[in-house]
Amino acid sequence: MVIMRNAFKKIAAALLLLFSPALLFAQNNTGMADTMRSNGRIYVVVAVMTTILLGLIFYVSRLDRKISKLEKETK
């Protein structure tokens, strides 16, 4: 359980560092965002990105549990 918390903290910090430049520069160019918002496609993009992100988090957490189980078995 403690390992999962540490892994989650590391993942959250990595994602924050990964997406922070995108958040800073996303405010300069609003033409494409306005077009996608007016067409309703922005919601599809957000849904796909959220699905991918949740899938990656689920995969990493399962992988962490399996690795922890293997480590306990080898000790």
Sequence and secondary structure as in RCSB ss.txt:
>XXXX:A:sequence
MVIMRNAFKKIAAALLLLFSPALLFAQNNTGMADTMRSNGRIYVVVAVMTTILLGLIFYVSRLDRKISKLEKETK
>XXXX:A:secstr
 HHHHHHHHHHHHHHHHHHHHHHHHTTT  HHHHHHHHHT HHHHHHHHHHHHHHHHHHHHHHHHHHHHHHHHH 
